[in-house]
Amino acid sequence: MTTRRALDDFRLRFGDHGPEVVPLMLGGMGVDISNTDLALEVARLGGIGHISDAMVPTVTDRRYETEFTKEKLKKYKYNVKNSDKSAVKFDLGMVREAQKLHVEKTMARKTGAGMVFINCMEKLTMGAPKETLKVRLEAALDAGIDGITLSAGLHLGSFALIETHPRFHDAKLGIIVSSVRALALFLKKNSRTGRLPDYVVVEGPLAGGHLGFGLDWAQYDLKTITAEVLRYLAENHLSIPVIPAGGIFTGTDAVEYLEMGAAAVQVATRFTVTKECGLPDDVKQEYFKANEEDVVVNTISPTGYPMRMLKSSPAIGSGIRPNCESYGYLLDANGHCAYIDAYNRAVETTPPGDKLHVWDKTCLCTHMRNFKVWTCGHYVYRLKDTTRRYPDGTYQLLTAEHVFKDYQYSTEHQIRLPDPEPQPPQKAKGRAAAPETLADDV
Ligand SMILES: Cc1cc2nc3c(=O)[nH]c(=O)nc-3n(C[C@H](O)[C@H](O)[C@H](O)COP(=O)(O)O)c2cc1C
């Protein structure tokens, strides 16, 4: 039987006296896809919006005209042709400054009853995993972020990195897991800090971005994992809000989880086609156009996690030179990234004069930065049913407010179409090449 309730019949509250918000969380979408404008709009409407701190120095360069990436490249330019990247390091002061700027500028504009959190992907190891993560977390807290969600590559000791920070108990801290096992492990390791997560996002196999599953993702389902997590918490007398994510496409989908005992839901894909979203408009049209067979889960991310994306993503097969001197966000503590190996193998096997392709991995830093990895949730192919079409076949962009309110008030799986708008003038396609990278690299 389909429920007639709407998401607006529920509220999320952290603790007995915490603020009450609409139980809709916009998931973090790096690099700058869930940008400041989108997260702020969700907070204004009373929900929780996530910005992301993925590649934050290059994000502030683009938004606030800093020159962090240019300076880093200047320092390490001598190493560009060297496949040993162990010398390439982030200046921690620069990371701190960039993160503070990103968060402060966002929080300064915040309005409404909702909250703004930051998504920190721990797989962005940045050549010094612990040191850089600690700085990112501290700087976000210093700059007044309402909460931090630790994701992709969750390190069991991350809370301990900030346990002496004055805001350790006041900011909301959450984690993303894809199994009850991962949650149990985190809680066990973290118990020493005497602080439980304020919420747990349970991300299922239909989500966008990196997946916490193998290529057998289709054998799992979010409802089952959510039920397992809820049962585990109840059995252990732990009262932590559970927030399922991945494939929650209608307000009624969300209500079904709240009726199971979830505290809120996290969504992302429906917001990728909003005006506020950081993707270029021509990429938003690719998301609208997508059909089910255009979506793939592959292993081209050097992080080692499978990732869901459109098969037409320009990053797939691209053979650009590794850009670690400018970026290097995926370098591990030894200066290693799986793309460098894949690139070197391709250089060895490509006959002189032929175009270089790298199929097994991609330079995720460069391509995420330039919006060439079209990562999306499984239901991206349903986006076309959420809007109107212009006579030339393109789709009308939505506002974040429209999508938010559709989740909040819709019943019986209905999706309200936006009021018709005249077609905006066509813009030039794509974005300019990254100014801070070497011209032949992009
Ligand atoms: C374009 C895109 C980028 C994403 N990037 C990230 C990310 O940087 N970090 C993260 O933890 N999750 C990321 N995700 C996952 C979302 O935050 C969210 O949990 C998930 O996509 C929800 O499922 P839905 O897209 O079906 O609503 C991304 C999702 C999308 C669609």
The ligand as an SDF file (V2000), in Angstrom:
LIG
                    3D

 31 33  0  0  0  0  0  0  0  0999 V2000
   27.4400   14.1880   -9.0920 C   0  0  0  0  0  0  0  0  0  0  0  0
   27.6310   13.4710   -7.7860 C   0  0  0  0  0  0  0  0  0  0  0  0
   28.8010   13.6480   -7.0720 C   0  0  0  0  0  0  0  0  0  0  0  0
   28.9620   13.0280   -5.8290 C   0  0  0  0  0  0  0  0  0  0  0  0
   30.0960   13.2620   -5.1130 N   0  0  0  0  0  0  0  0  0  0  0  0
   30.2140   12.7770   -3.8520 C   0  0  0  0  0  0  0  0  0  0  0  0
   31.3090   13.1610   -3.0350 C   0  0  0  0  0  0  0  0  0  0  0  0
   32.1680   13.9560   -3.4350 O   0  0  0  0  0  0  0  0  0  0  0  0
   31.3800   12.6350   -1.7750 N   0  0  0  0  0  0  0  0  0  0  0  0
   30.4180   11.7750   -1.2920 C   0  0  0  0  0  0  0  0  0  0  0  0
   30.5230   11.3440   -0.1400 O   0  0  0  0  0  0  0  0  0  0  0  0
   29.3600   11.4200   -2.0470 N   0  0  0  0  0  0  0  0  0  0  0  0
   29.2310   11.9140   -3.2920 C   0  0  0  0  0  0  0  0  0  0  0  0
   28.1110   11.6140   -4.0270 N   0  0  0  0  0  0  0  0  0  0  0  0
   27.0390   10.8000   -3.4050 C   0  0  0  0  0  0  0  0  0  0  0  0
   25.9190   11.6970   -2.8570 C   0  0  0  0  0  0  0  0  0  0  0  0
   26.3740   12.5410   -1.8540 O   0  0  0  0  0  0  0  0  0  0  0  0
   24.7000   10.9160   -2.3420 C   0  0  0  0  0  0  0  0  0  0  0  0
   24.9700   10.2010   -1.1620 O   0  0  0  0  0  0  0  0  0  0  0  0
   24.0720    9.9450   -3.3330 C   0  0  0  0  0  0  0  0  0  0  0  0
   24.3340   10.2700   -4.6620 O   0  0  0  0  0  0  0  0  0  0  0  0
   22.5760    9.8970   -3.0790 C   0  0  0  0  0  0  0  0  0  0  0  0
   21.9240    9.1500   -4.0470 O   0  0  0  0  0  0  0  0  0  0  0  0
   21.0710    9.8390   -5.2410 P   0  0  0  0  0  0  0  0  0  0  0  0
   22.0640   10.5670   -6.0590 O   0  0  0  0  0  0  0  0  0  0  0  0
   20.4510    8.6740   -5.9370 O   0  0  0  0  0  0  0  0  0  0  0  0
   20.0580   10.7540   -4.6200 O   0  0  0  0  0  0  0  0  0  0  0  0
   27.9470   12.1920   -5.2990 C   0  0  0  0  0  0  0  0  0  0  0  0
   26.7630   12.0150   -6.0470 C   0  0  0  0  0  0  0  0  0  0  0  0
   26.5980   12.6420   -7.2630 C   0  0  0  0  0  0  0  0  0  0  0  0
   25.3180   12.4430   -8.0210 C   0  0  0  0  0  0  0  0  0  0  0  0
  1  2  1  0
  2  3  1  0
  2 30  2  0
  3  4  2  0
  4  5  1  0
  4 28  1  0
  5  6  2  0
  6  7  1  0
  6 13  1  0
  7  8  2  0
  7  9  1  0
  9 10  1  0
 10 11  2  0
 10 12  1  0
 12 13  2  0
 13 14  1  0
 14 15  1  0
 14 28  1  0
 15 16  1  0
 16 17  1  0
 16 18  1  0
 18 19  1  0
 18 20  1  0
 20 21  1  0
 20 22  1  0
 22 23  1  0
 23 24  1  0
 24 25  2  0
 24 26  1  0
 24 27  1  0
 28 29  2  0
 29 30  1  0
 30 31  1  0
M  END
$$$$
